[in-house]
Amino acid sequence: MRLGIGLSAKFVEKGGADLIIIYNSGLVHLGLTTGGSIGAGEGEITLDDCVNIVQTIRDACVKIEPDIIVLCHGGPVSGVEDTRYVIDRVDGIHGFFGASSMERLPAETAIEQNARKFKNIEIGSR
């Protein structure tokens, strides 16, 4: 499995990074966040693929900076259960960095539910 060209690890080594978020970077990424009206399609990368990618990159970074904080983000890791799946299987991960999963996806759900309520108003039901 080729994991890119090592830019993140080199940055950690030279810059003493405190945090690395493993998501859409370089030749290795978990893919665009799936779900919602504008998210990537399903099936481009599996959660098990994410586990392997995150674990491999995390292990490489910890060899350079043992105290680095490692977060995952993106691709099929977009909901609570997806995130739990990855976190439960990656040794040494510190958490999840939320973006679309914290703002776009919940907003889309709420807007859709509210629009359905308006759509279901019966005209002439007095």
MODELLER restraints for C-alpha pairs under 7 A, 6 or more apart:
rsr = mdl.restraints
at = mdl.atoms
rsr.add(forms.Gaussian(group=physical.xy_distance, feature=features.Distance(at['CA:3:A'], at['CA:27:A']), mean=6.72, stdev=0.5))
rsr.add(forms.Gaussian(group=physical.xy_distance, feature=features.Distance(at['CA:3:A'], at['CA:28:A']), mean=5.46, stdev=0.5))
rsr.add(forms.Gaussian(group=physical.xy_distance, feature=features.Distance(at['CA:4:A'], at['CA:26:A']), mean=6.31, stdev=0.5))
rsr.add(forms.Gaussian(group=physical.xy_distance, feature=features.Distance(at['CA:4:A'], at['CA:27:A']), mean=4.72, stdev=0.5))
rsr.add(forms.Gaussian(group=physical.xy_distance, feature=features.Distance(at['CA:4:A'], at['CA:28:A']), mean=5.63, stdev=0.5))
rsr.add(forms.Gaussian(group=physical.xy_distance, feature=features.Distance(at['CA:9:A'], at['CA:61:A']), mean=5.70, stdev=0.5))
rsr.add(forms.Gaussian(group=physical.xy_distance, feature=features.Distance(at['CA:12:A'], at['CA:65:A']), mean=6.86, stdev=0.5))
rsr.add(forms.Gaussian(group=physical.xy_distance, feature=features.Distance(at['CA:13:A'], at['CA:64:A']), mean=5.94, stdev=0.5))
rsr.add(forms.Gaussian(group=physical.xy_distance, feature=features.Distance(at['CA:17:A'], at['CA:68:A']), mean=6.94, stdev=0.5))
rsr.add(forms.Gaussian(group=physical.xy_distance, feature=features.Distance(at['CA:18:A'], at['CA:68:A']), mean=4.99, stdev=0.5))
rsr.add(forms.Gaussian(group=physical.xy_distance, feature=features.Distance(at['CA:18:A'], at['CA:69:A']), mean=6.08, stdev=0.5))
rsr.add(forms.Gaussian(group=physical.xy_distance, feature=features.Distance(at['CA:19:A'], at['CA:68:A']), mean=5.47, stdev=0.5))
rsr.add(forms.Gaussian(group=physical.xy_distance, feature=features.Distance(at['CA:19:A'], at['CA:69:A']), mean=4.56, stdev=0.5))
rsr.add(forms.Gaussian(group=physical.xy_distance, feature=features.Distance(at['CA:19:A'], at['CA:70:A']), mean=6.00, stdev=0.5))
rsr.add(forms.Gaussian(group=physical.xy_distance, feature=features.Distance(at['CA:20:A'], at['CA:69:A']), mean=6.26, stdev=0.5))
rsr.add(forms.Gaussian(group=physical.xy_distance, feature=features.Distance(at['CA:20:A'], at['CA:70:A']), mean=5.15, stdev=0.5))
rsr.add(forms.Gaussian(group=physical.xy_distance, feature=features.Distance(at['CA:20:A'], at['CA:71:A']), mean=6.38, stdev=0.5))
rsr.add(forms.Gaussian(group=physical.xy_distance, feature=features.Distance(at['CA:21:A'], at['CA:70:A']), mean=5.96, stdev=0.5))
rsr.add(forms.Gaussian(group=physical.xy_distance, feature=features.Distance(at['CA:21:A'], at['CA:71:A']), mean=4.71, stdev=0.5))
rsr.add(forms.Gaussian(group=physical.xy_distance, feature=features.Distance(at['CA:21:A'], at['CA:72:A']), mean=5.53, stdev=0.5))
rsr.add(forms.Gaussian(group=physical.xy_distance, feature=features.Distance(at['CA:21:A'], at['CA:73:A']), mean=6.81, stdev=0.5))
rsr.add(forms.Gaussian(group=physical.xy_distance, feature=features.Distance(at['CA:22:A'], at['CA:54:A']), mean=6.41, stdev=0.5))
rsr.add(forms.Gaussian(group=physical.xy_distance, feature=features.Distance(at['CA:22:A'], at['CA:71:A']), mean=6.20, stdev=0.5))
rsr.add(forms.Gaussian(group=physical.xy_distance, feature=features.Distance(at['CA:22:A'], at['CA:72:A']), mean=4.85, stdev=0.5))
rsr.add(forms.Gaussian(group=physical.xy_distance, feature=features.Distance(at['CA:22:A'], at['CA:73:A']), mean=6.18, stdev=0.5))
rsr.add(forms.Gaussian(group=physical.xy_distance, feature=features.Distance(at['CA:23:A'], at['CA:29:A']), mean=5.02, stdev=0.5))
rsr.add(forms.Gaussian(group=physical.xy_distance, feature=features.Distance(at['CA:23:A'], at['CA:30:A']), mean=5.31, stdev=0.5))
rsr.add(forms.Gaussian(group=physical.xy_distance, feature=features.Distance(at['CA:23:A'], at['CA:72:A']), mean=6.15, stdev=0.5))
rsr.add(forms.Gaussian(group=physical.xy_distance, feature=features.Distance(at['CA:23:A'], at['CA:73:A']), mean=4.96, stdev=0.5))
rsr.add(forms.Gaussian(group=physical.xy_distance, feature=features.Distance(at['CA:23:A'], at['CA:74:A']), mean=5.49, stdev=0.5))
rsr.add(forms.Gaussian(group=physical.xy_distance, feature=features.Distance(at['CA:24:A'], at['CA:30:A']), mean=6.06, stdev=0.5))
rsr.add(forms.Gaussian(group=physical.xy_distance, feature=features.Distance(at['CA:24:A'], at['CA:31:A']), mean=6.07, stdev=0.5))
rsr.add(forms.Gaussian(group=physical.xy_distance, feature=features.Distance(at['CA:30:A'], at['CA:45:A']), mean=6.96, stdev=0.5))
rsr.add(forms.Gaussian(group=physical.xy_distance, feature=features.Distance(at['CA:30:A'], at['CA:50:A']), mean=6.11, stdev=0.5))
rsr.add(forms.Gaussian(group=physical.xy_distance, feature=features.Distance(at['CA:30:A'], at['CA:74:A']), mean=5.73, stdev=0.5))
rsr.add(forms.Gaussian(group=physical.xy_distance, feature=features.Distance(at['CA:30:A'], at['CA:75:A']), mean=4.71, stdev=0.5))
rsr.add(forms.Gaussian(group=physical.xy_distance, feature=features.Distance(at['CA:31:A'], at['CA:74:A']), mean=6.09, stdev=0.5))
rsr.add(forms.Gaussian(group=physical.xy_distance, feature=features.Distance(at['CA:31:A'], at['CA:75:A']), mean=4.21, stdev=0.5))
rsr.add(forms.Gaussian(group=physical.xy_distance, feature=features.Distance(at['CA:32:A'], at['CA:39:A']), mean=6.88, stdev=0.5))
rsr.add(forms.Gaussian(group=physical.xy_distance, feature=features.Distance(at['CA:32:A'], at['CA:40:A']), mean=5.56, stdev=0.5))
rsr.add(forms.Gaussian(group=physical.xy_distance, feature=features.Distance(at['CA:32:A'], at['CA:74:A']), mean=5.77, stdev=0.5))
rsr.add(forms.Gaussian(group=physical.xy_distance, feature=features.Distance(at['CA:32:A'], at['CA:75:A']), mean=4.67, stdev=0.5))
rsr.add(forms.Gaussian(group=physical.xy_distance, feature=features.Distance(at['CA:33:A'], at['CA:39:A']), mean=5.74, stdev=0.5))
rsr.add(forms.Gaussian(group=physical.xy_distance, feature=features.Distance(at['CA:33:A'], at['CA:40:A']), mean=6.00, stdev=0.5))
rsr.add(forms.Gaussian(group=physical.xy_distance, feature=features.Distance(at['CA:33:A'], at['CA:74:A']), mean=4.63, stdev=0.5))
rsr.add(forms.Gaussian(group=physical.xy_distance, feature=features.Distance(at['CA:33:A'], at['CA:75:A']), mean=4.12, stdev=0.5))
rsr.add(forms.Gaussian(group=physical.xy_distance, feature=features.Distance(at['CA:33:A'], at['CA:76:A']), mean=6.00, stdev=0.5))
rsr.add(forms.Gaussian(group=physical.xy_distance, feature=features.Distance(at['CA:33:A'], at['CA:78:A']), mean=6.07, stdev=0.5))
rsr.add(forms.Gaussian(group=physical.xy_distance, feature=features.Distance(at['CA:34:A'], at['CA:40:A']), mean=4.58, stdev=0.5))
rsr.add(forms.Gaussian(group=physical.xy_distance, feature=features.Distance(at['CA:34:A'], at['CA:41:A']), mean=5.95, stdev=0.5))
rsr.add(forms.Gaussian(group=physical.xy_distance, feature=features.Distance(at['CA:34:A'], at['CA:42:A']), mean=6.22, stdev=0.5))
rsr.add(forms.Gaussian(group=physical.xy_distance, feature=features.Distance(at['CA:34:A'], at['CA:75:A']), mean=5.67, stdev=0.5))
rsr.add(forms.Gaussian(group=physical.xy_distance, feature=features.Distance(at['CA:34:A'], at['CA:76:A']), mean=5.35, stdev=0.5))
rsr.add(forms.Gaussian(group=physical.xy_distance, feature=features.Distance(at['CA:34:A'], at['CA:78:A']), mean=6.46, stdev=0.5))
rsr.add(forms.Gaussian(group=physical.xy_distance, feature=features.Distance(at['CA:36:A'], at['CA:105:A']), mean=5.69, stdev=0.5))
rsr.add(forms.Gaussian(group=physical.xy_distance, feature=features.Distance(at['CA:36:A'], at['CA:108:A']), mean=6.75, stdev=0.5))
rsr.add(forms.Gaussian(group=physical.xy_distance, feature=features.Distance(at['CA:46:A'], at['CA:76:A']), mean=6.77, stdev=0.5))
rsr.add(forms.Gaussian(group=physical.xy_distance, feature=features.Distance(at['CA:47:A'], at['CA:76:A']), mean=6.31, stdev=0.5))
rsr.add(forms.Gaussian(group=physical.xy_distance, feature=features.Distance(at['CA:47:A'], at['CA:86:A']), mean=6.82, stdev=0.5))
rsr.add(forms.Gaussian(group=physical.xy_distance, feature=features.Distance(at['CA:51:A'], at['CA:86:A']), mean=5.51, stdev=0.5))
rsr.add(forms.Gaussian(group=physical.xy_distance, feature=features.Distance(at['CA:51:A'], at['CA:89:A']), mean=6.51, stdev=0.5))
rsr.add(forms.Gaussian(group=physical.xy_distance, feature=features.Distance(at['CA:51:A'], at['CA:90:A']), mean=6.03, stdev=0.5))
rsr.add(forms.Gaussian(group=physical.xy_distance, feature=features.Distance(at['CA:54:A'], at['CA:72:A']), mean=6.89, stdev=0.5))
rsr.add(forms.Gaussian(group=physical.xy_distance, feature=features.Distance(at['CA:55:A'], at['CA:90:A']), mean=5.49, stdev=0.5))
rsr.add(forms.Gaussian(group=physical.xy_distance, feature=features.Distance(at['CA:55:A'], at['CA:91:A']), mean=6.90, stdev=0.5))
rsr.add(forms.Gaussian(group=physical.xy_distance, feature=features.Distance(at['CA:58:A'], at['CA:70:A']), mean=6.53, stdev=0.5))
rsr.add(forms.Gaussian(group=physical.xy_distance, feature=features.Distance(at['CA:62:A'], at['CA:68:A']), mean=6.44, stdev=0.5))
rsr.add(forms.Gaussian(group=physical.xy_distance, feature=features.Distance(at['CA:69:A'], at['CA:94:A']), mean=6.12, stdev=0.5))
rsr.add(forms.Gaussian(group=physical.xy_distance, feature=features.Distance(at['CA:70:A'], at['CA:93:A']), mean=5.35, stdev=0.5))
rsr.add(forms.Gaussian(group=physical.xy_distance, feature=features.Distance(at['CA:70:A'], at['CA:94:A']), mean=5.41, stdev=0.5))
rsr.add(forms.Gaussian(group=physical.xy_distance, feature=features.Distance(at['CA:70:A'], at['CA:95:A']), mean=7.00, stdev=0.5))
rsr.add(forms.Gaussian(group=physical.xy_distance, feature=features.Distance(at['CA:71:A'], at['CA:93:A']), mean=6.25, stdev=0.5))
rsr.add(forms.Gaussian(group=physical.xy_distance, feature=features.Distance(at['CA:71:A'], at['CA:94:A']), mean=5.73, stdev=0.5))
rsr.add(forms.Gaussian(group=physical.xy_distance, feature=features.Distance(at['CA:71:A'], at['CA:95:A']), mean=4.90, stdev=0.5))
rsr.add(forms.Gaussian(group=physical.xy_distance, feature=features.Distance(at['CA:71:A'], at['CA:96:A']), mean=4.93, stdev=0.5))
rsr.add(forms.Gaussian(group=physical.xy_distance, feature=features.Distance(at['CA:71:A'], at['CA:97:A']), mean=5.99, stdev=0.5))
rsr.add(forms.Gaussian(group=physical.xy_distance, feature=features.Distance(at['CA:72:A'], at['CA:95:A']), mean=6.65, stdev=0.5))
rsr.add(forms.Gaussian(group=physical.xy_distance, feature=features.Distance(at['CA:72:A'], at['CA:96:A']), mean=4.95, stdev=0.5))
rsr.add(forms.Gaussian(group=physical.xy_distance, feature=features.Distance(at['CA:72:A'], at['CA:97:A']), mean=6.08, stdev=0.5))
rsr.add(forms.Gaussian(group=physical.xy_distance, feature=features.Distance(at['CA:73:A'], at['CA:96:A']), mean=5.95, stdev=0.5))
rsr.add(forms.Gaussian(group=physical.xy_distance, feature=features.Distance(at['CA:73:A'], at['CA:97:A']), mean=5.35, stdev=0.5))
rsr.add(forms.Gaussian(group=physical.xy_distance, feature=features.Distance(at['CA:73:A'], at['CA:98:A']), mean=6.68, stdev=0.5))
rsr.add(forms.Gaussian(group=physical.xy_distance, feature=features.Distance(at['CA:76:A'], at['CA:82:A']), mean=6.96, stdev=0.5))
rsr.add(forms.Gaussian(group=physical.xy_distance, feature=features.Distance(at['CA:77:A'], at['CA:83:A']), mean=5.35, stdev=0.5))
rsr.add(forms.Gaussian(group=physical.xy_distance, feature=features.Distance(at['CA:78:A'], at['CA:101:A']), mean=5.26, stdev=0.5))
rsr.add(forms.Gaussian(group=physical.xy_distance, feature=features.Distance(at['CA:79:A'], at['CA:101:A']), mean=6.29, stdev=0.5))
rsr.add(forms.Gaussian(group=physical.xy_distance, feature=features.Distance(at['CA:87:A'], at['CA:93:A']), mean=6.53, stdev=0.5))
rsr.add(forms.Gaussian(group=physical.xy_distance, feature=features.Distance(at['CA:87:A'], at['CA:95:A']), mean=6.82, stdev=0.5))
